Amino acid sequence: MFKFSKHSIERLLERQITIDIAEQVLEHPEEIIENNDGLTVYQAIKLFENGKNYLVRIYVHKKVEPQIVVTAIRTTKFKKYKQ
């Protein structure tokens, strides 16, 4: 179970990532990356309404229950972030 922080909802809106897409990435990530800063990144490539593929990265604080979505980004820099 994930809870979206106020900040994460603001970032989703600002970056034109729907809650539906964010939930898809959280439920079916292509990769899960544990960061040294205590956050876990769930990421997957998603097709957006503009016809372009973006790598969607959802940052989650997992050490609390429910787990909190902290922020989210979308990028076309696949090589930079794909492991």
QUINORWO-V662622 format. One record per helix or strand. SS is the DSSP state (~ for helix, > for strand). FROM is the first residue (numbers start at 1). LEN is the number of residues. Records with the same first field share a line. If there is no record, write none. Layout:
BEGIN
SS->FROM-LEN / FROM-LEN
END
This chain:
BEGIN
>->2-3 / 31-4 / 39-9 / 53-9 / 67-9
~->6-9 / 19-9 / 78-4
END
